[in-house]
Amino acid sequence: MSSMTRSDVNHGKSVSMKDVARVAGVALGTVSNVLNNPELVSEATKARVQAAIDSLGWVRNESARQLRAGRSSAIGLVVLDVGNPFFADVARGAEDVVYERGMSMQIGNSDQRPDREARLIEDLEQQRVRGVLLAPVGDARRHVERLNQRGVAVVLVDRVGDDADCCSVAVDDAHGARVAINHLLDVGHRRIALVGGTTDLMQVRDRRAGAEAALTESGLPATLLVVSTPALDLANGIAAAAQLAVLPDGERPTAVFALNDLLAIGLLQGFMTAGLRVPKDIALIGYDDIAFAAAAAVPLSSVAQPRQALGGRAAELLLAEIDDQESGNPHTHVHERFAPELVVRKSSAARRPKD
């Protein structure tokens, strides 16, 4: 094998696979076989080619290879808020499954904006991804139809997809809200606030519906004050706390159910700033059970979702559909729903309100 180094090749130009073949003293097709069909090459030849690659610092142009093949080895994941630890855990679960298949995953943040979501999906199409995991902002049927027409597999994440031509993985949000409200009713709360989001998101609609159903089913003289927020984040939680804190004692809720943990942590901060004690003056429950919930200044009760399991199962369904597409087998769409569970901590500790 030649002792030529990277600086000797092409006088500073980028190193090519031809250079690897020249330095290794083999044919260009042999280098290709080492990379793509290693079982066809002897161990000694593979060692020579790898040594040439290492000495030249050559990096395979995966984008060019995928362009020639007409497809990539990547899938896309589009989420509502990449800054929300819930979606970070969903992504981790999906990536673990994808990685085991020797594929990669690209993550996009729609920021709960339909226009941005559409742009991200278009970008993924142009990159020839094999499939898309989508946590949609609104009605996903248009995106699903478009991706299906282009032969791109799609699975809805954190969204029931019974009305869309695709698989879906979701959590029973109505049940999760029922569990949270029933807990607050059981410990004596009768004035409860529900804080979070707009009805543009199905998760918000389902959680509100579950909370309202729990109150109706209880038959108790309880009220639910709904406080909408532009987004499900810390800042909006702090703002909602300020809004609730100024209500007179006889009107202010004695408990709050926040529709995610970021809101709940913001509410906790806002209540502390306003001089309200949690849970003595006002109880608090969040949703998602992210890691920060247990570590909050007052450990936060929360409806726990199996976040990594959600992402992992979504990725499994997507890969199964990709396999069926490529083998020509019929594919049956699956709609799976996980059951959330309430984790009770100090923020909703049992106590019976005085009024």
RANORCOR-V588323 format. One line per field, one symbol per residue. burial: I if it has 24 or more other C-alpha atoms within 12 Angstrom, else O. Layout:
BEGIN
burial: ???
END
This chain:
BEGIN
burial: OOOIIIOOIOOOOOIIIIIIIIIIIIOOOIIIOIIOOOOOOOOOIIOIIIIIIOIIOIOOOOOOOOOOOOIIIIIIIIIIIOOIIIIIIIIIIIIIIIOOOOOIIIIIIIIIIIOOIIOIIOOIIOIIIIIIIIIIIIIIIOIIOOIIOOOIIIIIIIIIIOOIIIIIIIIIIIIIIIIIIIIIIOOIIIIIIIIIIIIOIIIIIIIIIIIIIIIOOOOOOIIIIIIIIIIIIIOIIIIIIIIIIOOOOOOIIIIIIIIIIIIIIIIIIIIOOOOIIIIIIIIIIIIIIIIIIIOIOIIIIIIIIIIIIIIIIIIIIIIIIIOOOOOOOOOOIIIIIIIIIIIIIIIIIIIOIOO
END
